[in-house]
Amino acid sequence: MATASNYQQPSPAPTTQQQPTPVNFFKAVNAFHLTAGIKAAIELNVFTAIASGAHDAASIAIYCKTAERGARILCDYLTAHGFLSKNNGRYQLTPESAAFLDRNSRMYIGDAIHFLAGPKQTEAFARLTDSVKKGGSVLESPATDDENPIWVSFARDMGTMMFPLATAVAEMLPLPDNKPSKVLDIAASHGLYGICIAQRHHQAQIVALDWSNVLEVTTENAKRFGISDRHSTIAGDAFKVDFGKDYDAILLTNLLHHFDEETCTTLLKKCNAALKPGGVVAIVEFVPNEDRVTPPDVATFSLTMLAGTPHGDAYTQSELSRMLDNSGYRGLVTRPLPNMMHTLLIASK
């Protein structure tokens, strides 16, 4: 007979399925805390303070002109999320924070927060339920509106972040080095794609097209990088203005995702007509796999387009290939851009 002293409860059957947990739900619900934390740290120059030698909460508070308690709690929060390290009460930058969030770094991208977490973006996602019901943005002034001031913010605050992309595109674009060439940069914004091409190909003439308010930033940057003598502009709507003709290359960088497939095809046809024979169109886009859910950082960009545009999307390679085929292009070549989420697609007239 079994007794209380020698009876053992049977071990539960082994299982390979983990019990469900609400952790992902709470991470999602609280994700805006991290956005606010990073934004506060950038606005207060916390990362720059630490890079400059302020390593404890008291020193950081003096540098950033905050309460010591506020500096400690914010820095602990950033440490918990992998933006800082902490040892014996002293904070250090991680390699990524040192590269991208210290204002004195050549790779600083912190100002992108003004666009990425700006009022229009937050409003768009605050109204996401309504956008899902509608199937497109419910904003009164969506991102595709004429002369939208949001694109001035993009041009001023996102340029540094785009520099590695622009440099890679300039290296990959098939342009001659021994004779003049002409490149049209549509939705030029900060202008860095055309600028990097002009620096890589010293006989290239760059024509930047964008809204007139945005082109003020483009022109400033062309002067700053010393290529203004080979840089001109066209102001207006890319679907309406005259492009001119005989371009060796036309750039469509981070543009097609704002529109539906029919509209993209219309623009691609217009570009084809402006290219010289053998000229190329170069497209930079977020290109998810055909399952539309991988890789996650690329595939989820579709939600940004749902919130902020009437009909935009992140298009798969097969969808982009169909647009190019229907617009008269051939010889599509795709190249992933290094260390970025974007893909470069080049097709010939």
Buried (B, 14 or more C-beta within 10 A) or exposed (E): EEEEEEEEEEEEEEEEEEEEEEEEEEEEEEEEEBBEBBBBBBEBBBBBBBBBEBBBBEBBBEBBEBEBEBBBEBBBBBBEEEBBEBEEEEBBBBEEBBBBBBBEBEBBBBBBBBBBBBEBBEBBBEBBEEBEEEEBBBBEEBBBBEEBEBBBBBBBBBBBBBBBBBBBBBEBBBBEEEEEBBBBBBBBBBBBBBBBBBBBBEBBBBBBBBBEBBBBBBBBBBEEBEBBEBBBBBBBEBEEEEBEEEBBBBBBBBBBBBBBBEBBBBBBBBBBEBBEEEBBBBBBBBBBEEEBEEEEEBBEBBBBBBBBBBBBBBBBBEBBBBBBBBBBBEEBEBBEBEEBBBBBBBBBB
